[in-house]
Amino acid sequence: MKVHKRYALKCYFSPDSSLLATTSSENAKIFQVSTFNQLTELNYSGQRWVWDAAFTGDSQYIFTASSDNLARLWNLETGQCKREYNGHLKPLTCVAYRDPSIF
C-alpha cells in the first residue's frame, strides 16, 4: 500500500491502538488500524516536512512538529488544526506530549 508520494518518516499507534499516524515530507495521515482505511490527512497551507507526531492519551488529538517552525494540535475527528504553537526559530524535528490524565 503506497501511503505517501515521497518520504514516509515515522509511524505511531494511538494509546488505544485504534489509530495509526504516519508523518512524511508532505503531511501527516491518520489510519483506522482495524480496516487500514485512511481517516484524515492533516494538511496546512505552507506546511513543509512533518517530522514527528504525538497522540494525546484519549486518542482524540495529535500534535505534529514540522519544518515550518510550528507545532500544531489537530482534532482527529474533524481533521482541523485547533492550535499552532509558534515562536520557534528553527524547524521542529520532534514533539512529545505527557497527558496528565493518564499519570
C-alpha positions as CSV (number, residue, x, y, z in Angstrom):
1,M,0.0,0.0,0.0
2,K,1.5,3.3,-1.0
3,V,0.6,5.9,1.6
4,H,2.8,9.0,0.8
5,K,4.0,10.3,-2.5
6,R,7.5,10.9,-1.2
7,Y,9.3,10.1,2.0
8,A,7.5,8.5,4.9
9,L,9.3,9.3,8.1
10,K,7.6,7.9,11.2
11,C,4.6,5.8,12.3
12,Y,2.9,5.9,15.7
13,F,0.0,3.9,17.2
14,S,-2.5,5.8,19.3
15,P,-2.7,4.9,23.0
16,D,-5.8,2.9,22.5
17,S,-4.2,1.1,19.4
18,S,-7.1,2.0,17.2
19,L,-5.3,4.6,15.0
20,L,-2.0,4.8,13.2
21,A,-0.4,8.1,12.3
22,T,2.3,8.5,9.6
23,T,4.5,11.5,9.1
24,S,6.1,12.5,5.8
25,S,7.7,15.1,3.6
26,E,4.3,16.5,2.7
27,N,1.8,15.9,5.6
28,A,0.6,13.5,8.3
29,K,-2.1,10.9,7.7
30,I,-4.3,9.0,10.2
31,F,-5.5,5.5,9.5
32,Q,-8.0,3.2,11.2
33,V,-6.0,0.1,12.3
34,S,-8.8,-2.4,12.1
35,T,-9.6,-1.6,8.4
36,F,-6.5,0.1,7.2
37,N,-8.7,2.9,5.8
38,Q,-7.4,6.5,5.8
39,L,-9.5,8.6,8.1
40,T,-7.9,12.0,7.6
41,E,-5.0,13.9,6.0
42,L,-3.5,16.6,8.2
43,N,-2.6,19.5,5.9
44,Y,-1.9,23.1,6.5
45,S,-1.1,25.8,3.9
46,G,2.6,26.4,3.9
47,Q,3.3,23.3,5.9
48,R,6.5,21.5,5.0
49,W,8.0,18.3,6.3
50,V,6.2,16.8,9.2
51,W,8.9,15.2,11.2
52,D,7.2,13.9,14.3
53,A,3.8,13.3,16.0
54,A,2.4,12.5,19.4
55,F,-1.1,11.4,20.3
56,T,-3.0,12.6,23.4
57,G,-3.9,10.0,25.9
58,D,-7.6,9.9,24.8
59,S,-6.6,9.4,21.1
60,Q,-8.8,12.3,20.1
61,Y,-6.0,14.8,19.2
62,I,-2.4,14.6,17.8
63,F,0.5,17.1,17.9
64,T,2.7,17.5,14.9
65,A,6.2,19.0,14.5
66,S,7.2,20.4,11.2
67,S,9.9,22.2,9.2
68,D,7.8,25.5,9.1
69,N,8.9,26.1,12.7
70,L,5.4,25.2,14.1
71,A,3.9,22.6,16.4
72,R,0.3,22.0,15.7
73,L,-2.6,20.4,17.7
74,W,-5.1,18.6,15.4
75,N,-8.6,17.4,16.2
76,L,-8.7,13.8,14.8
77,E,-12.5,13.7,14.4
78,T,-12.6,16.8,12.2
79,G,-9.1,16.9,10.8
80,Q,-8.8,20.6,11.7
81,C,-5.9,22.4,13.3
82,K,-7.0,23.5,16.7
83,R,-3.9,25.4,17.7
84,E,-0.5,26.4,16.5
85,Y,2.5,26.8,18.8
86,N,4.9,29.3,17.3
87,G,8.0,31.2,18.4
88,H,10.5,28.6,17.4
89,L,13.5,29.9,15.5
90,K,14.3,26.6,13.7
91,P,12.4,23.7,12.2
92,L,10.8,21.3,14.8
93,T,12.1,17.8,14.4
94,C,10.5,16.1,17.4
95,V,7.5,16.5,19.7
96,A,6.4,14.8,23.0
97,Y,3.3,15.0,25.0
98,R,2.7,13.8,28.5
99,D,-1.0,13.6,29.2
100,P,-1.7,14.4,32.8
101,S,-5.0,12.4,32.7
102,I,-3.1,9.1,32.4
103,F,-0.4,9.7,35.1
